[in-house]
Amino acid sequence: MNRIKEVLENQGRTQKWLAQSIGKSINSVNAYVQNRTQPSIEVLFEIGSVLSIEPSELLIKTKNK
């Protein structure tokens, strides 16, 4: 799970802006934002870079069962 949607909203950024900034389709970014798919580690670092946030801050920690 990730916090991309939350960070975008907090920064007043759009999914379209993020897609253009990282060179991905709006459909890919929407899938990341909706947690239907997770970005690769490389893309996660790129997203962190354009949002000026540590990539680890984009992740939601989950409990192990």
N, C-alpha and C positions, 0 to 999 in steps of 0.2 A: 504494500500500500504506500501511496505517496501523498504529499501535501502540495502538489503543484497548483491545484485549483485555489487553495487557500492563499498561497504566496502571490499568485497572480492578482487575486482580488485585493489583497492587502497593499499591493504596489500599484493598483489601478491599471494593470496591464491586461491585454486581451489574448485569447488563444491565437488569434490571427497574428498578432505582433510576435508572439513566441515562435510560432511556426516559421515566420519569415526570418526571425533572428537566428534560428538554428538550422534553417534549410530543410525543414520537414513539411509534409503536407498538413493541412488543417485537420484532416481525418486522423492522422497519426497523433497529433498533439491532443485532439479531443479524446482519443482512446487513452492516452496517458492521464489526462485530467479526470476522466471518469473512472479510472482504475480498471479499465477493461483489459489493458495491456500495460506492462511496465517497461520503461525505457531501458536500453542497455546501459551498462555502467559508463560507457563513453558518452552517450547522449545525456545521461544524468549529470555528468560533469559539465557538459556544454550548457545545459539548462541552468545549472548552478552559476556558471560563469556569467551568462547574460542577465541573470536575475541578481547578481552580486550577492550570492548566498552560498554557504558551504553545501556541497551535495548531500552530506549527511543530514542537514536540516530539512531536506526535502522528503526524507523517509519517515514513515511511522513505524515505531517499534511495535512488534506483536509478541504476545506471550507464546512460549512453546507449550504445547500440550503434553 
